[in-house]
Amino acid sequence: MSEGTVLIVEDSAIIRRLIKDQVKKLGYEPREAENGAEALKDMAVKIPDCIILDLMMPVMSGPELLEKMQADPVLKEVPVIVVTALSDMDKIVYCIEHGAADYMSKPFRAQVLRARLSSCIDRKKSHDRELALQRQLAEQNVRLEGRVKKQVKQITAAQLGTIFAMCKLAESRDFDTGEHLERVREFCFLLAVNLKKRPNPKEAEVTDEFLENIRVAAPLHDIGKVAVSDLILQKPGKLTVEEFETMKTHTTVGYKLLADVDHLHPDNNFIRMGMEIALGHHEKWDGTGYPNGIAGFDIPISARIMALADVYDALSHQRCYKPALSHEESMAIIGEGRGRHFDPYLTDMFFEIQEELIDIAIQFDGKPEIRPQPVKLAAV
């Protein structure tokens, strides 16, 4: 079995044959090239373990070949032994500075060739083993990362199921909400998908991660209602000023609940989006909302999306304090809130996707006697 392959790059056929015979006697497999250009073609087929390189050659000289090899991330790792006369010491120094591993002077002895080849090829094989080990470790890391991601996804799915159950429990205390969480989640996702297709030039584009997170985080918007009394949640009439102030705390309570989860289990992006939505979905574009009275683009985009979805669902479905409005009536109120309550860009998009909104409502509410028809946004 060969101890390694050696590419002999020499324009003299006689010298190539002499070196070739010595290389074979030493147990290495010789290959031949008449100049640097032929050597590059040979290496394109198979990388040698070492190169014995003459300096003075036609077509492409030894130094030119070295320069090209140094510019290639694979070829630069192949050890090169330069062969030249001792009188060409300046050229030898140049080649060593430009990547050559060693040199031999003409005429050379077999013992010197053996020592040089053995040293260079051992170095090359050691480098190859290190690369193979690095590739093996990288592949193992990829497999391990895949297993970890799969396990995390399984854990996350269980956690999400628990969180969604908690949200449903909070929702169940508020009469007549039906499939509110499911509808709102789908409304938000639909609006975000369309925003990704046609982003607002004034904001960062919606990413795939954003889409995934908003679908999971949307049901968290009213989780703070767990701290609000049933007497307030289920009151059939208008709330007093004091009762409304208590109701408003569901935004900050929800934010605090989720912030505690984020503190215990950091780096869950959907929890952080849930924090944004819980705190900001009652803020208004003109700054008259609560709890912080922020306005415009200071309101997180996730919360602005939720504001439209939540209000539309609340208007178009029965609550303990009001009857359900028709789709047309609900959209009219949404349109009136454009630029005041709601982000105007998102409001325009909300009107554009009415067919899909109606499909979602029908999916969770059952087939209506008469399918609602999309309406136009009133001129403002």
Secondary structure, 3 states (H helix, E strand, C coil): CCCCEEEEECCCHHHHHHHHHHHHHCCCEEEEECCHHHHHHHHHHCCCCEEEEECCCCCCCHHHHHHHHHCCCCHHHCCEEEEECHHHHHHHHHHHHCCCCEEEECCCCHHHHHHHHHHHHHHHHHHHHHHHHHHHHHHHHHHHHHHHHHHHHHHHHHHHHHHHHHHHHHHHCCCCCCCHHHHHHHHHHHHHHHHHHCCCCCCCCCCHHHHHHHHHHHHHCCHHHHHCCHHHHCCCCCCCHHHHHHHHHHHHHHHHHHHHHHHHCCCCHHHHHHHHHHHHCCCCCCCCCCCCCCCHHHCCHHHHHHHHHHHHHHHHCCECCECCCCHHHHHHHHHHCECCCECHHHHHHHHHCHHHHHHHHHHHHCCCCCCCCCCCCCCC
